């Protein structure tokens, strides 16, 4: 199993950190978990293309976690030239309605899709890419899922848990992906010390957790409960008994030399496993024996 961090940042614009996005390669499948602004560019920089992606999971529908969803679907459809299966898409409601509002006949991209499936120029391009007429519009296979659900794939499965973020405004998920190669848990956005997250992550090889701010600086109890403070994140990892903790979705003012190392060292007083400070395009390899073997950045490829 190979995990590639496509976006480790926050909604704040950044050239260093794209918004939330993670890619997991397992067996013959390439699975995206969240796809926020600029995550798709990181996908391309990683050496993959939209046509390589087989499944997409969204933890919640904040724009910094799914704004590049439209780009993923449209570029996969356009470059695939009718030769790739429809994308399997999973997430909380109202993901199905949003997808229809994006790709349906009366959707945001409806006029674009009409042109690309009707105008002779566009059909010429489609045929030059190897497509055969008639050209059909994209219809991703969207399934709305909730905590307690299980999605089975080819040699893997995803278990859905509940995160602690901005409920009841948005349903917010944590995902546990299990395979013979190993197990990874991705919390999306979650804060506090949340039993459902601890239970979902229990015994995982890798836990990717929002570590948004320095514990003790939160402006309110609600903020702490919905965003990851570094000490709460360490306690979640300790209680879950994971092997490796990846701290991601970090604010710019804690992502600085000195501060970063101090927060890692403080977290290490609680969680005795390995701690990784996420960077865009970092790769984390989990071997067939279920052990994380190596993390590398793009400069090491």
C-alpha positions in Angstrom: 0.0 0.0 0.0 1.3 3.4 -0.9 -0.1 6.6 0.6 0.6 9.9 -1.2 -0.2 13.2 0.5 -1.7 15.4 -2.2 -2.7 18.3 0.1 -1.8 18.9 3.8 -3.0 22.4 4.2 -6.0 24.4 5.3 -8.5 26.6 3.3 -5.9 29.4 3.4 -4.2 29.9 0.0 -0.7 28.5 0.0 1.9 27.6 -2.6 3.5 25.2 -0.2 0.4 23.2 0.9 -2.6 22.3 -1.2 -5.9 21.8 0.5 -6.9 18.4 1.8 -6.2 15.4 -0.4 -4.8 11.9 0.0 -4.2 9.1 -2.5 -4.0 5.5 -1.5 -2.8 2.8 -4.0 -3.8 -0.7 -3.1 -3.9 -3.6 -5.5 -5.2 -2.4 -8.8 -7.0 0.5 -7.4 -6.1 4.2 -6.9 -8.3 5.7 -4.2 -8.7 9.4 -3.5 -9.7 10.6 0.0 -10.8 14.2 -0.3 -9.8 16.4 -3.2 -9.6 20.1 -2.2 -8.3 23.0 -4.1 -4.9 22.3 -5.8 -5.0 18.6 -4.8 -5.6 17.7 -8.4 -2.4 19.5 -9.4 -0.5 17.5 -6.8 -2.1 14.3 -8.3 -0.5 15.2 -11.6 2.8 16.1 -9.9 2.8 12.7 -8.3 2.9 11.1 -11.7 -0.7 10.0 -11.7 -3.5 11.2 -13.9 -7.3 11.5 -13.4 -7.8 8.4 -15.5 -5.8 6.4 -13.0 -8.2 7.1 -10.2 -10.8 4.4 -9.6 -12.6 5.5 -6.4 -13.1 8.8 -4.5 -14.2 9.2 -0.9 -15.1 12.5 0.7 -15.1 12.9 4.5 -17.3 16.0 4.5 -18.4 18.8 2.1 -16.4 21.8 3.2 -15.0 23.2 0.0 -11.4 22.7 1.0 -12.0 19.0 0.9 -13.9 18.6 -2.4 -13.6 21.7 -4.6 -11.4 19.7 -7.1 -14.0 16.9 -7.3 -15.4 18.5 -10.5 -12.0 18.7 -12.1 -11.3 15.0 -11.2 -14.6 13.8 -12.8 -14.3 16.0 -15.9 -10.7 15.4 -16.7 -11.1 11.7 -16.1 -14.0 11.7 -18.4 -12.5 13.9 -21.0 -9.0 12.2 -21.2 -10.5 8.7 -20.8 -12.3 9.0 -24.1 -15.0 6.5 -23.1 -12.5 3.8 -22.3 -12.5 4.0 -18.5 -15.2 2.9 -16.1 -17.2 5.6 -14.3 -15.7 6.8 -11.1 -17.0 5.3 -7.9 -17.8 8.2 -5.5 -18.6 7.9 -1.8 -19.4 10.5 0.8 -22.1 12.0 3.0 -25.3 13.6 1.8 -26.1 15.7 -0.2 -23.2 14.5 -2.4 -25.7 12.9 -4.9 -27.6 16.2 -5.3 -24.3 18.2 -5.6 -23.1 15.7 -8.3 -26.3 16.2 -10.2 -26.0 20.0 -9.9 -22.5 19.8 -11.3 -22.8 17.2 -14.1 -26.5 16.9 -14.8 -28.1 18.4 -18.0 -29.1 21.5 -16.0 -26.0 21.5 -13.9 -23.1 23.9 -13.7 -21.1 22.1 -16.4 -24.2 21.3 -18.5 -23.5 23.8 -21.3 -19.8 22.6 -21.4 -20.9 19.0 -21.6 -23.5 19.8 -24.3 -20.8 21.3 -26.5 -18.3 18.5 -25.9 -20.9 15.8 -26.7 -22.5 17.7 -29.6 -20.2 19.9 -31.6 -18.2 18.3 -34.4 -15.0 19.9 -33.3 -15.2 18.3 -29.9 -16.3 15.0 -31.4 -13.2 15.1 -33.7 -11.0 15.6 -30.6 -12.8 12.8 -28.8 -12.2 10.4 -31.8 -8.6 11.4 -32.1 -8.2 10.3 -28.4 -9.5 6.9 -29.4 -13.2 7.4 -28.5 -16.1 5.9 -30.4 -19.3 7.8 -31.0 -21.8 8.5 -29.6 -20.1 10.3 -26.8 -21.9 10.0 -23.5 -21.7 12.5 -20.7 -20.0 11.6 -17.4 -22.2 9.8 -14.8 -20.1 9.1 -11.8 -21.5 6.3 -9.6 -22.3 8.2 -6.5 -23.2 6.5 -3.2 -24.1 8.5 -0.1 -22.7 6.7 3.0 -23.0 7.2 6.7 -21.2 6.1 9.9 -21.5 2.3 10.3 -21.4 1.6 6.5 -18.8 -0.5 4.9 -17.7 -0.2 1.2 -16.1 -3.3 -0.3 -13.5 -3.0 -3.0 -11.1 -5.3 -4.8 -9.0 -6.7 -1.9 -9.8 -3.8 0.4 -12.7 -2.3 2.3 -13.5 1.1 3.8 -15.3 1.3 7.2 -17.1 4.6 7.9 -16.9 6.2 11.3 -18.0 9.6 12.7 -15.6 12.5 13.1 -16.1 15.5 15.4 -16.2 18.7 13.3 -19.2 20.8 12.3 -22.2 18.6 12.9 -25.2 19.1 12.5 -24.5 21.4 9.6 -22.4 18.8 7.8 -22.2 15.1 8.3 -18.5 14.4 8.9 -16.8 11.1 8.4 -13.6 9.3 9.4 -12.5 6.4 7.1 -10.6 3.2 7.9 -9.2 1.5 4.8 -8.3 -2.2 5.4 -6.3 -4.5 3.1 -3.9 -7.4 3.3 -1.1 -4.8 2.9 -2.1 -2.9 6.0 -4.6 -0.5 7.5 -4.8 3.3 7.3 -7.3 5.6 9.0 -8.0 9.2 7.7 -10.0 11.4 10.0 -10.8 14.2 7.6 -11.4 17.1 9.9 -11.9 16.1 13.5 -11.1 17.5 16.9 -11.1 16.7 20.6 -10.5 13.2 21.9 -13.4 11.5 20.1 -14.3 7.9 21.0 -15.7 7.1 17.5 -12.3 8.2 15.9 -10.4 6.1 18.5 -12.5 3.1 17.7 -12.3 3.5 14.0 -8.5 4.0 14.1 -7.8 1.1 16.6 -4.6 -0.8 15.7 -4.1 1.0 12.4 -0.6 1.1 10.8 -1.1 4.7 9.8 -3.4 7.4 11.3 -3.7 10.6 9.3 -5.2 13.2 11.6 -5.9 16.9 11.4 -3.5 18.7 13.7 -4.7 22.2 13.1 -3.4 24.2 16.0 -1.4 24.2 19.2 -3.3 22.8 22.1 -4.1 25.5 24.7 -4.6 28.3 22.2 -8.1 27.4 21.2 -10.6 30.3 21.4 -13.5 28.1 22.6 -14.5 24.6 23.7 -16.4 24.2 20.4 -13.2 25.0 18.4 -11.2 22.4 20.3 -14.0 19.8 19.8 -14.1 20.4 16.0 -10.4 21.0 15.2 -7.4 18.9 16.1 -5.1 20.3 18.7 -1.7 18.6 18.8 -2.0 17.1 22.2 -5.5 15.8 21.7 -4.3 14.3 18.4 -1.5 12.5 20.2 -3.9 11.2 22.8 -6.2 9.8 20.1 -3.2 8.0 18.5 -2.2 6.7 21.9 -5.6 5.4 22.8 -6.1 3.9 19.3 -2.7 2.1 19.5 -1.7 3.0 16.0 1.9 2.6 14.8 2.4 5.8 12.9 0.7 9.2 13.3 0.7 11.7 10.4 -0.1 15.2 11.6 -1.7 17.2 8.7 -4.0 20.2 7.9 -1.7 22.5 9.9 -2.1 26.2 10.3 0.7 28.4 8.8 1.7 29.9 12.1 2.6 26.5 13.6 4.3 25.3 10.4 7.6 27.0 11.2 11.0 25.8 12.2 11.2 25.6 16.0 7.4 25.6 16.6 7.0 22.5 14.4 9.7 20.5 16.2 8.4 21.6 19.7 4.9 20.5 18.9 6.1 17.1 17.6 8.3 16.6 20.8 5.4 17.5 23.0 3.1 15.1 21.2 5.8 12.4 21.5 5.5 12.6 25.3 2.0 11.2 24.9 2.2 9.0 21.8 5.2 6.7 21.7 4.9 5.6 18.1 6.3 7.4 15.0 5.1 10.9 14.3 5.3 12.4 10.8 4.6 16.1 10.0 2.8 15.9 6.7 4.2 17.5 3.6 2.7 17.7 0.1 3.8 14.8 -2.1 5.2 12.8 0.8 4.8 9.1 0.2 4.2 6.6 3.0 4.8 2.9 2.1 3.1 0.2 4.1 4.5 -3.3 3.4 2.8 -6.6 3.1 3.7 -7.4 6.7 1.5 -4.5 7.8 4.5 -2.4 8.8 5.1 1.2 7.6 8.5 0.8 5.8 9.4 4.4 4.7 8.2 7.9 4.3 9.8 9.9 1.5 9.3 13.4 0.0 9.3 14.3 -3.7 13.0 15.3 -3.5 13.9 11.7 -2.6 12.2 10.1 -5.6 
